Amino acid sequence: QWRAAIVGTRLTAPTSAQVRTETVLRALAGPERLARLDLALRAGATDLAAQGAVVLAAILGDLGDVCLFIRGSATPSDEIWHLDLHANTWRLSAETPIEALTAQARLCGQPCPALVHLGGVAQGGELFVDLEAVGVLSVVSPHSTAILRHAAASLAVSPFLDTVRMFTVGLGDVALENDGVEQVDSLDAAVDAAAMTLGSTIAASRATSTFSLRVTGMGGE
């Protein structure tokens, strides 16, 4: 309408249906948005690790914007990131081209392999939580069983994991299509099995975080 406008032309406001349609058409496809999240995590990881911070969670916007929730204090050295001190978040705008992330992202591996998709957020976008960074995730909801099954399935097929070894308890007859997923009878058995699988990671992470170890290529996994 603006391109065709002449003097005296009045803008006709789009209908709500037209707005929704355009929003869907402008939204990035799922694989492209996940690629942006992957690269954003890698691109910010070096700065974060150097300052002793880690990523707890991330929101991936429908248009490709990324918001990283941080534990610890860290200031980005790259201007593509916007620091929100009040919320302790790093934000990447949807307008930032993916090429702006690749130079820094290629310097480290994925620092958050346990990033799991939990669902959508009210303002739009998808919420991902790093189960390793938060330590314990408690779900209080009438739909908690379905949410936890979804989280387990999401982690089992996560693109952030090259290989996965996962132990589940109490998911019922849900079959996760991954050779690295094993269902055990109790939480104690799962903890014991996980501890045996960790290998040298526990010893290596006593003086630092596994997030930092992966950034430097010494994850031990």
N, C-alpha and C positions, 0 to 999 in steps of 0.2 A: 504493500500500500504506500509506503514512504517513497519507493522508487518511482511510482506512477503519479505521485502527488503534484498538484499545481497550486498556484496561489488560491487560497480560499478552501482548499480541500480539508475535510474533517476526517480524523481517524475513526474507523469503525472498530470498536473493541471486539476481540475474538471471543467466541463462546467458550464456556468451560470445557466442552467436549473437544474443541479445537486445541485448546491449551494442553489438555491431557495427551492428545494425539501427537502434537509436536514434541512434547516432553519425551514420549516413548521413542519417537523417531530419532531424537537427538541423543538418547541414552546410548552409552557404549555397550557392545556385546559382552556377555559374561567372561569369555576367555581373555578379551582385551583388558577388561577391568581387573581381573586377577593378575594379569601381567603387570599392570600398573602398580598394584599393591605389592607384588613380589619385588619389583625394582625399587619402589619407594622405601621398603624396609631395608633393602641392601644399601641404597644410596645414603640413608640416614644412619646406618649402623656404625660406621667408623667414628663419626662425631660422638654418638651416644656412648659407645664403648670406651672411648678415650676419656670421657668425663664420668665414667662409672655409672651410667644410666642404662636402663633396659626398657624395652617396649612391653607394656602389659596388655594392651588391646588396640584395635584399630577399627575405624569406621571407613568403609569404602563407599563413596557416594555414587549415585546413579549415573552421574556425568563424568566420573573419573577423579573427583577430588578425594583426598586421603587425609584422615586425621589420626595421628598416633598418640596414644595415651602413655605417658612416661612415668616410670618410677625413678626417683632421683632428680637431680638438677642438671640440665644440659642446655647449652646455647648453640644453635646451628651456625656453622661457618658459611654455609651456602645460602644465598639470597632467595633460592626457590622455596625455602621453608619459612613459615611464619610462626613465631613462638608466642603462645598464649600463656603468660605466667600464671594467671588466675586459675586456668583449667589444667595447667601443666601438660599442654599438648603441643605437638608440632603439626602444622597444617600445610598441605600441598594443594594448590588450586587446580581446578579442572583444566585451566588454560595452559598449565605447564606442559610442554611437549615431552613425550616419552624419551626423546633423544637427550633431553637435559638430565635424565637420570642415569643413563647407561654408563657414562664415564666413571662415575663414582661407584655404581652398583657392581661393576665387574671386578672390583677389588676384593670382594669378600663373598663367602657363601651365604645361603639363607640363614639368618641368625635366629629365626623363630619357626623351627620345623613343627612345633606342637601347636601352631595357630589353628584354631578350630572355628568354624562358622556356627554362630548361635541363632541368627535370625535377623529380621529387619528392625530398624529403629523408626520411631514415630515421625521424625523429621525427614525421612528418606534415607536410603542407603542400607548397607549390611554390616552387622557387627561381628567382628572376629576377636577371639580372646586367646592369648598365649597361655595354655594350661600349665606349661612349665614355669612361666614367670609368676603366675598368680598362686601356684602351689596347690590350692584347693578351690574348686568351683562348686558352690552350693546352689542348687536350683530349687526354689520354693514356688511351686505352681501346681494347680490342678492337673496340668499337662506335663509334669516333671518327667515321667517315664518316657513319653514320646520325645521330649526335648533331649534327654540324655541319650536315647537311642539314635536320634538324629546327629548329635555331637560325635558319638562313637563312629557312626557311618561316615560322617564328614571327615574325621581324622584318618580313617582307614583308607580313604581314596584321595587324601589331600595332595594337591600339586606341590606343596612346600616340602614334602617328605620324599627323599630319594628312595629310601627303604624304611619300612615300619615294622616294629615289633611291639604289639599292643596286647595287653591282658585285660579282659573285661569280666565283670561280675554282675549278675542279676539282670541281664538284658533279655532274659527269657529265651524264646526260640528264634530270636533275630539272627540271621546268618549274614555275617559281613564278608563280602567277596574279596578277601585278601589272605594270602598264605601266611602273612606275618601276624595275624590276629588269632589269639587263643583265648577261649573262655575257660575260666577257672571257678572253683566252687566257693571261694571265700575271699574277702578283702586281704586277709593275712597271706593267703597263698599268692595273690596277685602282687603284693608288695615284695614278698620274697623272690618271686620270679623276676620282677623288674630290677631288684637290687643285683641279682646275679647277671642280668643282661647288661647293666651299665658299664661293667668293666672298669677302665681307668678313669672314667669321667668324674667319679666322686673325688678321687684324690687330686685330680687336676684342677677342680673347681673350688677348692677350699679357700684359695686366696683371691679368687675373682669369680665372675659369673660365667655360666656356660654361654651366655650371649656374647661376652667378650672373647671367649675361647674360639667360638666359631668365626668371629670377625677376623681373628688372626690365623685361622686355619688350624687350630689345635683343639678341636672339639673332643677328640678321643672316642667318637662314636663309630 
